[in-house]
């Protein structure tokens, strides 16, 4: 059995829980330790199971709480060397383990497969997390889907997939043109349509749950992301995540 939950998901902060009966990991800690632990408690998730915090890249909505959370739980923050060097003063955790993209990491009963992705950060990674034949993807902050993303997607049974922006809202919105261009670039974020096309064309035969994640508060609305995926509802169970609260816990048995 494996449990997954988005404790926070949005452009203002991200944290994803993946665990089983004995062990669990978090991917990113972009909100405060207080909020992470409170949302875990409210969801019935045990912080004592957490064996490590995996950081995808150095942007604040992914690392804001990692220093305090790592110390509070007494578990290491796993980062690449370049990501560690890119963390701002006061963000670097005291307990650190360095991982190398494309080299699997075994923690207790869980195996983490990190791989590089296209994003405007020092050494950005996404993760496929494996336990007892189940594969969970955490794929956010992706400018465009490269062959590595497609390869790991094909193995997933459940997936947190970025649906960051609606194209019309972005280009009609108040962001300055340089920021609009950055968001829509090959090292920015996936739009609703880009994420939809990625899942439609490259999902593997075992994919069950698709969790729409990392929505922009300015350039997207939950109903737009959900509507974009409506035609896939006969193939997958599609769910929204939230920046304001933990998602439903999904269990794969």
C-alpha positions in Angstrom: 0.0 0.0 0.0 1.1 3.5 -0.7 -0.5 6.8 0.3 -0.1 10.2 -1.4 -1.3 13.6 -0.5 -0.6 17.2 -1.6 -0.1 19.1 1.6 0.2 22.3 -0.3 0.3 22.9 -4.1 0.4 26.2 -5.8 2.7 29.0 -6.9 2.8 30.2 -3.3 4.1 26.9 -1.8 4.4 23.2 -2.4 4.8 20.0 -0.3 3.9 16.5 -1.3 3.6 13.4 0.9 4.3 9.9 -0.3 4.4 7.0 2.2 3.5 3.5 3.2 2.9 1.7 6.5 6.5 2.2 7.7 8.2 5.0 5.8 7.4 8.3 4.0 9.1 11.1 2.2 8.2 14.7 1.4 8.9 16.3 -1.9 9.5 20.0 -1.3 8.7 22.1 1.8 7.6 25.5 0.4 5.3 26.4 3.3 6.1 26.8 6.9 6.8 23.9 9.2 3.8 24.8 11.3 1.5 24.5 8.4 3.0 21.3 7.1 2.8 19.5 10.4 -0.7 20.8 11.1 -2.0 19.6 7.7 -0.4 16.2 8.2 -2.0 16.0 11.6 -5.4 17.0 10.3 -5.1 14.4 7.5 -4.1 11.6 9.9 -0.5 11.4 8.5 2.3 10.6 10.9 5.3 12.8 10.8 7.3 10.1 12.6 7.3 8.1 9.3 9.2 10.8 7.4 12.7 9.7 6.4 13.7 12.6 4.2 12.7 15.8 2.4 13.5 15.9 -1.3 14.0 19.3 -2.8 13.3 19.8 -6.5 15.0 23.2 -6.8 15.9 26.3 -4.9 12.9 28.6 -5.6 11.2 29.8 -2.4 7.8 28.1 -3.0 9.7 24.8 -2.7 12.2 25.5 0.1 10.6 28.1 2.4 10.1 25.7 5.3 12.9 23.1 4.7 15.5 24.3 7.1 13.2 24.4 10.1 11.3 21.2 9.1 14.4 19.2 8.6 15.7 20.2 12.0 12.3 19.7 13.7 11.9 16.1 12.3 15.6 15.2 12.5 15.7 14.1 8.9 17.9 15.2 6.1 17.0 17.5 3.2 18.1 15.8 0.0 19.3 18.2 -2.7 21.7 18.3 -5.6 25.0 20.1 -5.0 24.1 22.9 -7.4 20.7 23.4 -5.7 22.4 23.5 -2.3 24.9 26.1 -3.5 21.9 28.2 -4.9 20.0 28.4 -1.6 19.9 31.8 -0.1 21.5 32.6 3.3 19.3 31.2 6.0 17.7 28.6 3.8 20.4 25.9 3.9 19.4 23.0 6.2 21.8 21.7 8.8 21.1 18.1 7.9 21.9 17.6 4.2 22.3 14.7 1.8 23.4 15.2 -1.7 21.8 13.3 -4.5 22.8 12.9 -8.1 20.1 13.1 -10.9 19.4 9.7 -12.5 20.9 7.8 -9.5 18.2 6.0 -7.5 18.1 6.5 -3.7 16.8 3.8 -1.3 15.4 5.0 2.0 13.8 2.3 4.1 11.2 0.6 1.9 11.0 3.5 -0.6 13.1 4.1 -3.7 13.4 7.6 -5.1 14.3 8.2 -8.8 15.3 11.8 -9.4 15.8 13.2 -12.9 16.5 16.5 -14.5 13.8 18.6 -16.0 13.5 21.9 -17.9 13.1 24.8 -15.5 15.0 28.0 -14.8 16.8 26.9 -11.8 20.4 25.7 -11.0 19.7 21.9 -11.3 16.0 21.3 -11.2 14.7 17.8 -10.7 11.4 15.9 -10.7 10.9 12.6 -8.9 9.4 9.2 -9.4 8.9 7.4 -6.1 8.6 3.6 -6.0 7.3 1.2 -3.4 6.2 -2.4 -3.8 5.6 -2.0 -7.5 3.8 1.3 -7.3 5.2 4.4 -8.9 4.2 7.9 -8.0 5.4 11.0 -10.0 5.9 14.5 -8.7 6.2 16.5 -11.9 5.9 20.3 -11.4 7.8 23.4 -12.5 8.4 22.1 -16.0 8.8 24.4 -19.0 8.3 21.7 -21.5 8.2 17.9 -21.3 11.5 16.4 -22.3 12.2 12.7 -23.0 13.1 12.2 -19.3 9.7 13.4 -18.2 8.0 11.2 -20.7 10.1 8.1 -19.8 9.2 8.4 -16.1 5.6 9.4 -16.7 5.0 6.1 -18.6 5.7 4.1 -15.4 3.5 6.0 -13.1 0.3 4.8 -11.4 -0.4 8.2 -9.9 0.9 11.6 -10.8 1.1 15.2 -9.4 1.3 17.1 -12.7 1.7 20.8 -13.1 -1.2 22.7 -14.5 0.2 26.2 -13.8 -1.6 28.6 -16.1 -4.4 29.2 -18.5 -2.8 30.7 -21.6 -5.5 33.3 -22.1 -5.4 34.4 -18.5 -1.6 34.7 -18.6 -1.4 36.8 -21.8 -4.4 39.0 -20.9 -3.2 39.4 -17.3 -1.3 42.0 -15.4 2.1 40.3 -15.4 4.8 42.4 -17.2 5.7 41.0 -20.6 9.1 39.6 -19.4 7.4 37.6 -16.7 4.7 36.3 -19.1 7.4 35.2 -21.5 9.3 33.5 -18.7 6.3 31.6 -17.5 5.4 30.4 -21.0 9.0 29.6 -22.0 10.7 26.2 -22.3 12.1 26.7 -18.8 9.0 28.1 -17.2 5.8 26.2 -16.4 3.3 23.8 -18.0 0.0 25.3 -19.1 -3.3 23.4 -18.6 -3.2 22.5 -22.3 0.4 21.4 -22.3 -0.2 19.2 -19.3 -3.3 17.7 -20.8 -1.5 16.9 -24.1 1.4 15.3 -22.1 -1.0 13.0 -20.2 -3.2 12.3 -23.2 -0.3 11.3 -25.4 2.2 9.7 -23.0 0.5 8.3 -20.0 1.3 4.6 -19.4 -1.3 1.9 -19.2 -1.2 1.7 -15.4 -1.9 5.4 -14.6 -4.9 5.7 -12.4 -4.8 9.1 -10.5 -3.9 12.4 -12.1 -3.6 15.3 -9.5 -3.6 18.7 -11.1 -1.0 20.7 -9.2 1.0 23.9 -8.8 -1.8 26.2 -10.1 -1.0 29.9 -10.3 -3.1 32.1 -8.2 -3.0 34.9 -10.8 -3.0 33.0 -14.1 -5.3 30.0 -13.6 -8.5 29.0 -11.9 -9.3 25.4 -10.6 -12.3 25.1 -12.8 -10.3 25.9 -16.0 -7.7 23.2 -15.2 -10.4 20.7 -14.4 -12.4 21.5 -17.6 -9.2 21.1 -19.7 -8.9 17.5 -18.4 -12.6 16.6 -18.7 -12.2 14.5 -21.8 -9.7 12.3 -20.0 -12.1 11.5 -17.1 -13.0 8.1 -18.7 -9.4 7.1 -18.6 -8.2 8.5 -15.3 -9.4 9.7 -12.0 -8.6 13.5 -12.2 -8.4 15.6 -9.0 -7.5 19.1 -8.1 -4.9 20.0 -5.4 -5.0 23.2 -3.4 -2.7 25.9 -2.0 -5.0 26.4 1.0 -5.4 22.9 2.4 -4.3 19.3 2.1 -5.8 17.2 -0.6 -7.6 13.9 -0.2 -5.3 11.0 0.7 -5.2 8.6 -2.2 -4.3 5.0 -1.5 -3.0 2.5 -4.0 -3.2 -1.2 -2.9 
